[in-house]
Amino acid sequence: MAHRAMALMSVVLGHRLLVFHRTVQRPVLVCRLGFYVRIGAVLKQHDHRLRLAGQAGVHDRLPVQGQ
């Protein structure tokens, strides 16, 4: 489900970038593209951390339920 949402977001972003490219000069597009790449990297890192935290949370909760 997350993969579908990510794919949809990337398609929407790609379309927006195409429209943006038509309306604005290339240097601004390059800046915007770098910005999106940076955000994507941060989001990936954050998603990975959330997954690790989620797994740790599950392991932490299981013994508590056992008691």
C-alpha positions as CSV (number, residue, x, y, z in Angstrom):
1,M,0.0,0.0,0.0
2,A,2.8,2.4,0.9
3,H,4.5,1.5,-2.4
4,R,1.4,2.4,-4.4
5,A,1.1,5.8,-2.6
6,M,4.8,6.4,-3.2
7,A,4.4,5.6,-6.9
8,L,1.4,7.8,-7.2
9,M,3.2,10.7,-5.5
10,S,6.2,10.3,-7.8
11,V,3.9,10.3,-10.9
12,V,2.2,13.5,-9.6
13,L,5.5,15.1,-8.8
14,G,6.9,14.1,-12.2
15,H,3.8,15.7,-13.9
16,R,4.2,18.9,-11.8
17,L,7.9,19.0,-12.8
18,L,7.0,18.7,-16.5
19,V,4.5,21.6,-16.2
20,F,6.9,23.6,-14.1
21,H,9.6,23.0,-16.8
22,R,7.4,24.4,-19.5
23,T,6.6,27.5,-17.5
24,V,9.9,28.4,-15.8
25,Q,13.6,28.6,-16.9
26,R,15.8,25.6,-16.5
27,P,18.0,26.9,-13.6
28,V,15.0,27.2,-11.3
29,L,13.9,23.7,-12.3
30,V,17.3,22.3,-11.4
31,C,17.1,24.0,-8.0
32,R,13.6,22.6,-7.5
33,L,14.6,19.2,-8.6
34,G,17.6,19.1,-6.2
35,F,15.2,20.2,-3.5
36,Y,12.8,17.3,-4.3
37,V,15.7,14.8,-4.4
38,R,16.9,16.1,-0.9
39,I,13.3,15.8,0.4
40,G,13.0,12.3,-1.1
41,A,16.2,11.2,0.6
42,V,15.1,12.6,4.0
43,L,11.7,10.9,3.6
44,K,13.3,7.6,2.8
45,Q,15.6,7.9,5.9
46,H,12.6,8.9,8.0
47,D,10.5,6.0,6.7
48,H,13.3,3.6,7.5
49,R,13.6,5.0,11.0
50,L,9.8,4.7,11.5
51,R,9.9,1.1,10.4
52,L,12.7,0.3,12.8
53,A,10.8,2.2,15.6
54,G,7.7,0.2,14.6
55,Q,9.5,-3.1,14.8
56,A,11.1,-2.1,18.2
57,G,7.7,-1.0,19.4
58,V,6.1,-4.4,18.5
59,H,8.9,-6.2,20.3
60,D,8.6,-3.9,23.3
61,R,4.8,-4.4,23.5
62,L,4.7,-8.2,23.2
63,P,6.2,-9.0,26.7
64,V,3.9,-6.4,28.3
65,Q,0.8,-8.1,26.8
66,G,2.2,-11.5,28.0
67,Q,2.2,-10.2,31.6
